[in-house]
Amino acid sequence: MLKSPTQSRPRTPLSVQKTKSKIEEQEAKFTLNAKDKYFAWAFLGPSLLILGVFIFYPMVRTLYLSLFLTNTVGKTTVFVGLSNYISLLTSADYLSSLGVTLFYVFAVTIITISLGLVLANLASKRLPGIGLFRTLFSATMGVSVSVAAIFWLFIFNPSTGFLSLISTFLHLPQIPWLTDPTAAMWAVIITTVWMNLGFTFLILLGAMTSVPTTLYEAANIEGASSRFQFFHITIPSISPTLFFVSIITLIESFKSFGLIDLMTKGGPTNATNMLVYRIYKDAFYSGNFAQASAESIILTVIIALFTLLQFKVLEKRVNY
């Protein structure tokens, strides 16, 4: 069968030369010249200067001081290498502070995320007046650390506090919230959870409201219970947000300082002497800047290790 000239003629691709010229024209538009480099440094310069002065220099200076002995004003005297680190890691007091900090961090992280999940799940329902409850649940985001500490100090007051009045009314034994080591730890944990709950709730609520409703409709048709839907639809769907919240909460718990300083000052009997507060006392009360610098480096390594562990363990269960 004969083919027409138009059928036998091969289709010619777009001219290669035209394509190359168009690519070169596009690249020429984005080519940096000498003036553009000056503009780039002009925009980056202030940020790099601030980061260098307030972030990078203090980090390098802290590492440097941790390798020396210092006097009470922070001047280096004798190079001791890793002796500061060895003395800390073999000190019973420091290991006790490390154990207290780990217990506090895990308790705050687990309780905050658990309560945030429960409250966000309740607030995501279409119920009358749910907007008011959403506002109340997230209200702690606008409360400063000092105000929160004063508020909870009043609640934990052994004579006029709200909890004391309830115990008296119900004829229950009084709990010395701020003088008993165990109770003081839980008082700080409760206060920290209350402070962090607003942020966690708001982030998780936003994630839950973005889950497609078609998934729940299909589950309802199949007769799935609310509990099944929560653990098999909601949790997997918001797993990236849960992953983010768990990392942020854990890091912020390690850095907790204000509530400790205002409520317990590390007491009683060092029961709430977290690593960050110990660094503060060693540096500005005892004048031992070398030891405080070594403690800062150890704390940085601990936070980095826990964050890396979270990425290794939890990221595998995240559904993107």
ROSERO-990671 format. One record per residue (C-alpha): x, y, z; residue number from 1. Coordinates in Angstrom, 2 decimals, padded with zeros to 5 digits. Layout:
// residues N
(atom (X,Y,Z),NUM)
...
***
This chain:
// residues 320
(atom (000.00,000.00,000.00),1)
(atom (001.42,003.37,-001.02),2)
(atom (001.79,006.05,001.60),3)
(atom (001.12,009.68,000.99),4)
(atom (004.04,012.09,001.21),5)
(atom (002.67,013.49,004.42),6)
(atom (002.44,010.02,005.97),7)
(atom (005.93,008.96,004.91),8)
(atom (007.56,012.21,006.05),9)
(atom (008.98,011.75,009.59),10)
(atom (007.86,014.17,012.23),11)
(atom (010.64,016.71,012.79),12)
(atom (011.39,017.45,016.47),13)
(atom (011.68,020.96,017.79),14)
(atom (014.78,022.64,016.53),15)
(atom (017.70,021.78,018.80),16)
(atom (019.33,025.10,018.10),17)
(atom (016.22,027.02,019.15),18)
(atom (015.96,024.97,022.35),19)
(atom (019.59,025.65,023.24),20)
(atom (019.19,029.35,022.60),21)
(atom (016.11,029.50,024.84),22)
(atom (017.95,027.69,027.65),23)
(atom (020.91,030.06,027.32),24)
(atom (018.57,033.04,027.46),25)
(atom (016.95,031.70,030.66),26)
(atom (020.36,031.02,032.23),27)
(atom (021.55,034.49,031.31),28)
(atom (018.67,035.99,033.26),29)
(atom (019.78,034.24,036.45),30)
(atom (023.54,034.71,036.06),31)
(atom (025.07,036.59,038.98),32)
(atom (027.39,039.46,038.22),33)
(atom (029.66,041.36,040.57),34)
(atom (026.96,043.81,041.65),35)
(atom (024.54,041.02,042.48),36)
(atom (027.13,039.48,044.82),37)
(atom (027.36,042.74,046.73),38)
(atom (023.59,042.80,047.08),39)
(atom (023.62,039.22,048.33),40)
(atom (026.19,040.05,051.03),41)
(atom (024.22,043.16,051.94),42)
(atom (021.11,041.06,052.60),43)
(atom (022.93,038.14,054.28),44)
(atom (025.39,040.24,056.24),45)
(atom (023.14,041.36,059.14),46)
(atom (021.80,037.83,059.69),47)
(atom (025.27,036.28,059.56),48)
(atom (026.57,038.92,061.96),49)
(atom (023.79,038.26,064.49),50)
(atom (024.23,034.49,064.21),51)
(atom (027.98,034.81,064.56),52)
(atom (027.86,037.06,067.61),53)
(atom (025.00,035.40,069.50),54)
(atom (025.13,031.76,068.32),55)
(atom (028.42,030.60,066.79),56)
(atom (030.88,032.57,068.95),57)
(atom (029.22,031.53,072.25),58)
(atom (029.27,027.89,071.08),59)
(atom (032.98,027.99,070.25),60)
(atom (033.74,029.95,073.44),61)
(atom (031.80,027.44,075.56),62)
(atom (033.72,024.52,074.04),63)
(atom (036.98,026.37,074.64),64)
(atom (036.19,027.12,078.30),65)
(atom (035.19,023.51,078.96),66)
(atom (038.79,022.44,078.31),67)
(atom (040.28,024.77,080.95),68)
(atom (040.01,025.69,084.59),69)
(atom (038.70,029.22,085.11),70)
(atom (038.67,031.79,087.87),71)
(atom (035.52,033.38,089.27),72)
(atom (035.28,035.90,086.42),73)
(atom (035.60,033.32,083.66),74)
(atom (039.27,033.80,082.74),75)
(atom (041.07,030.62,081.74),76)
(atom (043.92,029.51,083.99),77)
(atom (045.04,025.91,083.35),78)
(atom (044.38,023.62,080.39),79)
(atom (042.91,020.36,081.68),80)
(atom (041.55,018.76,078.50),81)
(atom (038.67,016.40,079.18),82)
(atom (039.04,016.44,082.96),83)
(atom (035.93,018.58,083.42),84)
(atom (033.87,016.08,081.46),85)
(atom (035.29,013.08,083.32),86)
(atom (034.67,014.66,086.73),87)
(atom (031.08,015.43,085.77),88)
(atom (030.28,011.99,084.38),89)
(atom (031.69,010.36,087.52),90)
(atom (029.94,012.75,089.92),91)
(atom (026.96,011.36,091.83),92)
(atom (025.38,014.82,092.06),93)
(atom (025.58,015.38,088.31),94)
(atom (024.25,011.91,087.50),95)
(atom (021.39,012.56,089.92),96)
(atom (020.56,015.79,088.08),97)
(atom (020.73,013.90,084.79),98)
(atom (018.29,011.27,086.07),99)
(atom (015.92,013.94,087.39),100)
(atom (016.05,015.75,084.05),101)
(atom (015.33,012.61,082.03),102)
(atom (012.35,011.73,084.23),103)
(atom (011.02,015.28,083.91),104)
(atom (011.51,015.37,080.12),105)
(atom (009.81,012.03,079.46),106)
(atom (006.92,012.80,081.81),107)
(atom (006.29,016.23,080.29),108)
(atom (006.56,014.95,076.71),109)
(atom (004.27,011.95,077.17),110)
(atom (001.62,013.76,079.24),111)
(atom (001.59,016.86,077.02),112)
(atom (001.17,014.93,073.77),113)
(atom (-001.41,012.54,075.28),114)
(atom (-003.56,015.35,076.67),115)
(atom (-003.11,017.37,073.49),116)
(atom (-004.38,014.43,071.44),117)
(atom (-007.43,013.92,073.67),118)
(atom (-008.35,017.60,073.74),119)
(atom (-007.76,018.09,070.00),120)
(atom (-009.91,015.04,069.24),121)
(atom (-012.73,016.42,071.39),122)
(atom (-012.41,019.92,069.92),123)
(atom (-012.50,018.58,066.36),124)
(atom (-016.06,017.35,066.88),125)
(atom (-018.99,019.47,065.73),126)
(atom (-020.58,020.18,069.09),127)
(atom (-022.47,023.23,070.41),128)
(atom (-020.13,025.79,071.96),129)
(atom (-016.98,023.96,070.86),130)
(atom (-015.44,027.25,069.72),131)
(atom (-015.34,028.48,073.32),132)
(atom (-013.57,025.32,074.44),133)
(atom (-011.03,025.65,071.63),134)
(atom (-010.23,029.14,072.83),135)
(atom (-009.88,028.00,076.45),136)
(atom (-007.67,025.04,075.56),137)
(atom (-005.26,027.22,073.57),138)
(atom (-005.31,030.18,076.00),139)
(atom (-002.09,029.09,077.76),140)
(atom (-000.10,030.12,074.68),141)
(atom (-000.52,033.75,075.72),142)
(atom (000.64,033.25,079.32),143)
(atom (004.24,034.12,080.21),144)
(atom (006.42,031.88,082.36),145)
(atom (006.42,034.31,085.28),146)
(atom (002.63,034.64,085.30),147)
(atom (002.20,030.87,085.08),148)
(atom (004.62,030.36,087.98),149)
(atom (002.80,032.86,090.20),150)
(atom (-000.57,031.32,089.28),151)
(atom (000.51,027.79,090.16),152)
(atom (002.42,028.87,093.27),153)
(atom (-000.87,030.23,094.54),154)
(atom (-002.62,026.95,093.69),155)
(atom (000.09,024.89,095.41),156)
(atom (000.21,027.15,098.50),157)
(atom (-000.09,024.87,101.57),158)
(atom (-002.38,027.22,103.54),159)
(atom (-004.45,029.28,101.10),160)
(atom (-003.96,027.35,097.87),161)
(atom (-006.83,025.95,095.84),162)
(atom (-005.62,022.36,096.19),163)
(atom (-005.18,022.79,099.93),164)
(atom (-008.74,024.09,100.30),165)
(atom (-010.08,021.14,098.31),166)
(atom (-008.14,018.69,100.49),167)
(atom (-009.48,020.31,103.64),168)
(atom (-013.06,020.26,102.33),169)
(atom (-012.83,016.58,101.38),170)
(atom (-010.95,015.69,104.60),171)
(atom (-007.97,014.43,102.63),172)
(atom (-004.35,014.59,103.81),173)
(atom (-002.47,017.73,102.81),174)
(atom (000.21,017.31,100.14),175)
(atom (003.31,019.50,100.63),176)
(atom (003.59,020.28,096.94),177)
(atom (006.69,022.46,097.09),178)
(atom (008.51,021.04,100.11),179)
(atom (008.35,017.30,099.44),180)
(atom (010.87,016.13,096.79),181)
(atom (008.46,013.85,094.91),182)
(atom (005.52,016.28,095.11),183)
(atom (007.73,019.19,094.00),184)
(atom (008.76,017.31,090.89),185)
(atom (005.15,016.59,089.98),186)
(atom (004.20,020.20,090.71),187)
(atom (006.78,021.37,088.18),188)
(atom (005.66,018.73,085.68),189)
(atom (002.00,019.76,086.01),190)
(atom (002.88,023.42,085.53),191)
(atom (005.06,022.71,082.49),192)
(atom (002.39,020.53,080.88),193)
(atom (-000.17,023.28,081.44),194)
(atom (002.17,025.79,079.79),195)
(atom (002.92,023.59,076.75),196)
(atom (-000.57,022.22,076.26),197)
(atom (-001.97,025.20,074.35),198)
(atom (000.64,025.01,071.58),199)
(atom (000.41,021.22,071.30),200)
(atom (-003.39,021.31,071.25),201)
(atom (-003.51,023.97,068.54),202)
(atom (-001.03,022.20,066.26),203)
(atom (-002.75,018.82,066.63),204)
(atom (-006.19,020.36,066.14),205)
(atom (-005.06,021.92,062.88),206)
(atom (-003.75,018.54,061.73),207)
(atom (-006.96,016.72,062.68),208)
(atom (-009.19,019.19,060.87),209)
(atom (-007.18,018.63,057.68),210)
(atom (-007.85,014.86,057.63),211)
(atom (-010.26,014.11,054.73),212)
(atom (-013.78,013.51,056.00),213)
(atom (-014.29,010.86,053.32),214)
(atom (-012.11,008.50,055.34),215)
(atom (-014.41,008.78,058.35),216)
(atom (-017.51,008.46,056.17),217)
(atom (-016.19,005.23,054.65),218)
(atom (-015.33,003.93,058.13),219)
(atom (-018.84,004.74,059.37),220)
(atom (-020.35,002.85,056.46),221)
(atom (-018.21,-000.17,057.37),222)
(atom (-019.40,000.12,060.98),223)
(atom (-016.02,001.05,062.49),224)
(atom (-016.10,002.32,066.06),225)
(atom (-014.85,005.76,067.12),226)
(atom (-011.88,004.16,068.85),227)
(atom (-010.94,002.25,065.68),228)
(atom (-011.20,005.43,063.62),229)
(atom (-009.01,007.34,066.07),230)
(atom (-006.17,004.80,066.12),231)
(atom (-006.35,003.67,062.47),232)
(atom (-007.36,006.85,060.65),233)
(atom (-006.64,009.92,062.79),234)
(atom (-003.27,008.90,064.26),235)
(atom (-001.73,007.70,060.94),236)
(atom (-003.07,010.77,059.13),237)
(atom (-001.54,013.24,061.61),238)
(atom (001.66,011.25,062.21),239)
(atom (003.91,013.94,060.59),240)
(atom (002.47,016.53,062.98),241)
(atom (002.85,014.17,065.93),242)
(atom (006.47,013.63,064.94),243)
(atom (007.08,017.38,064.83),244)
(atom (005.34,018.01,068.16),245)
(atom (007.23,015.22,069.92),246)
(atom (010.61,016.66,068.86),247)
(atom (009.69,020.23,069.82),248)
(atom (008.23,019.19,073.19),249)
(atom (011.24,017.06,074.09),250)
(atom (013.76,019.78,073.21),251)
(atom (011.80,022.48,075.07),252)
(atom (011.53,020.21,078.13),253)
(atom (015.31,019.80,078.22),254)
(atom (015.68,023.60,078.13),255)
(atom (013.17,024.30,080.93),256)
(atom (014.51,026.98,083.28),257)
(atom (012.04,029.74,084.17),258)
(atom (009.51,027.62,086.05),259)
(atom (012.26,025.85,088.00),260)
(atom (013.84,029.13,089.02),261)
(atom (010.58,030.77,090.07),262)
(atom (008.90,027.80,091.76),263)
(atom (011.51,025.56,093.41),264)
(atom (015.01,026.91,092.61),265)
(atom (016.13,023.33,092.13),266)
(atom (014.89,022.13,095.51),267)
(atom (013.93,020.64,097.76),268)
(atom (017.18,018.68,098.24),269)
(atom (017.99,019.08,094.53),270)
(atom (014.87,017.12,093.57),271)
(atom (014.13,019.53,090.70),272)
(atom (017.71,020.57,089.93),273)
(atom (017.53,020.08,086.16),274)
(atom (020.63,020.24,083.98),275)
(atom (019.88,023.74,082.67),276)
(atom (019.33,025.10,086.17),277)
(atom (022.48,023.36,087.37),278)
(atom (024.44,025.11,084.60),279)
(atom (023.01,028.45,085.75),280)
(atom (023.93,027.86,089.41),281)
(atom (027.43,026.56,088.67),282)
(atom (028.21,029.53,086.42),283)
(atom (026.59,032.49,088.19),284)
(atom (026.37,031.33,091.81),285)
(atom (029.54,029.27,092.18),286)
(atom (031.61,031.06,089.52),287)
(atom (032.74,027.75,088.02),288)
(atom (032.44,028.69,084.36),289)
(atom (034.60,025.81,083.16),290)
(atom (032.34,023.19,084.71),291)
(atom (029.21,025.01,083.54),292)
(atom (030.64,025.08,080.00),293)
(atom (031.30,021.35,080.10),294)
(atom (027.75,020.78,081.35),295)
(atom (026.43,022.86,078.45),296)
(atom (028.33,020.78,075.91),297)
(atom (027.08,017.54,077.49),298)
(atom (023.49,018.83,077.45),299)
(atom (023.84,019.79,073.77),300)
(atom (025.11,016.30,072.94),301)
(atom (022.26,014.67,074.93),302)
(atom (019.60,016.74,073.11),303)
(atom (021.20,015.96,069.75),304)
(atom (021.31,012.22,070.53),305)
(atom (017.67,012.12,071.63),306)
(atom (016.61,014.08,068.54),307)
(atom (018.57,011.73,066.30),308)
(atom (017.02,008.75,068.08),309)
(atom (013.54,010.17,067.48),310)
(atom (014.33,010.57,063.78),311)
(atom (015.62,007.01,063.55),312)
(atom (012.77,005.37,065.49),313)
(atom (009.69,007.51,064.96),314)
(atom (010.23,008.68,061.38),315)
(atom (009.77,005.10,060.14),316)
(atom (006.20,005.18,061.43),317)
(atom (005.34,008.53,059.87),318)
(atom (002.95,008.45,056.90),319)
(atom (003.65,011.34,054.53),320)
***
